[in-house]
Amino acid sequence: MAGGYVGKLLWVDLSKGTLKDEALDEKLCRDFIGGYGIGSKLIYDRMKPGADPLGPENILAFMTGPFTGTLALCGTRFQVLCKSPMTGGWGDGNCGGDFGPFLKFAGYDGVFFTGASDKPVYLLIENGKAELKDAADLWGKDSFYTEDALAERHDKAKVACIGPAGERLSLNAAVMNYKGRAAGRSGVGAVMGSKKLKAVAVVGSGKVPVVDDAGARAIRRQCIKEFDESAVADLFRVTGTAGLTAGSAHDGDSPVKNWGGVGVVDFPDAANLGADVILEQQAEKEGCWHCPLQCGGRMKAPKGEYKYSDGTCKPEYETLCMFGSNCLNSNLDSIIMANEICNRAGLDTISTGASIAFAIECYENGIITKEDTGGIELTWGNHAGIVAMTDLLAKREGFGAILADGTKKASERIGKGSEKYAMNIAGQDFPAHDPKKGFHFATTYRMDATPGRHTQGQEVLNPPGFVADYDESSFSGRGEAHRRGANIMHIINSAGMCEFGFFSLVKIDSIPGFMSAITGWDVTLDELLTTGERISNVRHAFNLREGLNPLDFKFPDRVLGKPAQTEGPLAGITVDDETMAKEYMKTMEWDTETAKPSKERLISLGLDKIASDLWA
């Protein structure tokens, strides 16, 4: 078996209560790397199309990559995989913390759950031994309590769990780890709740094998030296993603007023969410397992009206924007409070913040009233109302129950023309990066198998060492750059590397270097790019098999600048996403009407079964 892998998967049938080990095939690893690469291939092969995302036939997986738990730079990540109840297609959530490395130290590269339990359970893995245990006493408890209880019960176990939101099948639900790290997107927490699976707890003292330990150490030292030359690394080291918030509201990157406003006009108080204010309230820095960036943090005890926990997790950029500029809320304490409510309940802060902004715009336009909201005044910038509604959403109570499944479901429940304020694509709420500022996000939000995601294609923010060979002010000529950037991001994610470490690099050659040193394979960048394309096609084929064509997804007009804004940094910009999407599909050899990959390209990638399925 190649280095970087423990060499074993665990399959758990929750309906029968049975557990079975499965050897990890090295060819599968070489062809699909790990994470959602291997996971998408196995789930595609073993789950029938048409499965109910919240039914027992859905497969839920926790997967690591070959970098996870090794000397590879920022090798901290794991992914939660399933059919998404938000979109009806492929779903995954990416998470840091310490659970991923310790899953491997406990003896497994990944765990797959089939079926559904008839009572609450959790999975315990202790150094290669796994068993299902009763979770009745944990059901209904928040994620902080669950982590603490299982760590005390099982020798400082590392825990991935759901909170009450996942138990209540909120489609905004996340899988939580490290008291604030979330596999937040695609509704993965709801799938875990539908299976009555409260948590996975791992205890491990093993090591991940590395073929060339000295070589991996040398590359790591060089990467950390590169950080000293990297402005991106400096940002993460000093402020973390929170340092981007104030500037993004004014330069057009983050959404303002539910995507309908202009930061410099509608949100003049963005400085209240600036890095200096946040650092003043930060008690200590924090990072994921063995990460040299340490971009996270824990906050000081509150002094004002919001009584969040002393040492609660620092809100990240996405949280600050979605509960901040997108709601015209400049009260930092209220955002920290909303962040803690979400973390304890196990909620994706992006979709939750988006749902609150949607509700505010509905309220401001008379579509919903104070009678609907239970007396809560949902007006722009009313931080007390924002926190109160977030609490109701977490409990799935009152009007919060209307919002608990994202803006698409909420607009369907409310009606009255509210759908024009629901900022989502295919059911997934948009994150806090505006495609009118970074054009490539329009292609990513539509064409990736997990729509509405900012962590996939990276075309304009070219991977280190890639040279932009297109006009960044044009919508044409970008297809190859997007294909290349998207494919390398599939490798980064599938390998279990944090994107922040990747973007902090000066040179890209450390990625094939790490892969070769850790696994023992002689890997080139070209091979990795081809592997990324293979992974992309499997995830995409999963959606096609479910009847989802990304060209049919409706993109809200205001997100694309239709009509264009008349003032501010994005004035006059209307994104031509159709041109960019078609050029990307051509470089991928996907039909520009059906979005089907060509049979010849699928076969050349070794995806013969998928070619047969799509071209029967």
ABEGO torsion letter per residue (X at the ends): XBBGBAGBBBBBBAAAGBBBBBBBBAAAAAAAGEEAAAAAAAAAAABBBGBBAABAABBBBBBBBAABGBABBGBABBBBBBBBAAAGBBBBBBBBEAAAAAAAAAGBABBBBBEBBABBBBBBBBGGBBBBBBAAAABGBBAAAAAAAAAAABGGBBBBBBBAAAAAGBAABBBBBGGGBBBABGGAAAAAAAAGBABBBBBBABBBBBABAAAAAAAAAAAAAAAAABAAAAAAAAAEAAAAAAAAAAAGABBBGGGABBAAAABAAAAAABAAAAAAABABBBBBBGBAAGABBBBBBBABABBBBBGBBBBBAAAAAAABAAAGBABAAAAAAAAAAAAAAGBBAAAAAAAAAAAAAAAAAGABBAAAAGGBBBBBGBAAAAAAAAAAAAAGBEAAAAAAAEAAAAAAAAEGGAAAABBBBGGBBBBABBAAABAAAAAAAAABABBGBAABBBAABBBBGBBBABBAABABGAAAAAAAAAAAAAAAAAAGBBAAAAAABABAAAAAAAAAAAAGBBBBAAAAAAAAAAAAAAAAAAAAAAGBBAAABBBBAAAAGOBBBABEAABGBBBBAAAAAAAAAAAAGBBAAAGBBBAAAAAAAGBAAAAAAAAX
